[in-house]
Amino acid sequence: MAIYVIADLHLSFAQPKPMNIFGENWTNHEEKIKTNWNSTVKPDDTVILPGDFSWATYLEDTYKDFEYLNELPR
């Protein structure tokens, strides 16, 4: 079992805010997160998300971001 902590995902599925404005290495960052998560996190691991996972400013705009996080293996 391992413990991982990841923050500042800055997801924005409801109100797209492309992260590649900060550089080309941010292009498709959601897919990079998912790929690395799937190759690293195992079912008996614990992942802590302390915050800034969404760019949303309104709760209703976070639903798609939560759906994305729930699709990641646990």
C-alpha positions, -999 to 999 in steps of 0.1 A, spaced: 0 0 0 12 35 -9 -1 70 0 -1 96 -27 -10 133 -25 -19 153 -55 -33 189 -57 -38 217 -82 -53 195 -109 -72 226 -122 -98 206 -141 -124 226 -160 -147 203 -179 -178 225 -175 -161 258 -184 -131 249 -205 -100 268 -195 -71 254 -215 -40 249 -193 -17 251 -223 -17 289 -219 10 281 -194 31 262 -219 28 233 -244 36 208 -216 1 215 -203 -17 204 -235 -41 176 -226 -31 176 -190 -63 157 -180 -52 128 -201 -17 129 -187 -31 128 -152 -53 98 -160 -24 79 -178 0 85 -149 -26 77 -123 -36 44 -140 1 34 -143 9 43 -107 -20 40 -83 -30 5 -73 -64 -6 -58 -50 -7 -22 -34 27 -24 -47 59 -8 -48 91 -27 -53 124 -9 -67 154 -29 -61 185 -7 -76 210 -31 -76 231 -62 -88 202 -83 -112 224 -102 -112 258 -118 -149 261 -112 -162 290 -91 -197 276 -87 -206 242 -73 -228 232 -103 -197 236 -125 -177 210 -105 -199 180 -114 -180 170 -145 -147 174 -126 -160 151 -98 -171 126 -125 -136 126 -139 -121 120 -105 -146 92 -98 -136 74 -130 -100 71 -119 -93 37 -104 -92 35 -66 
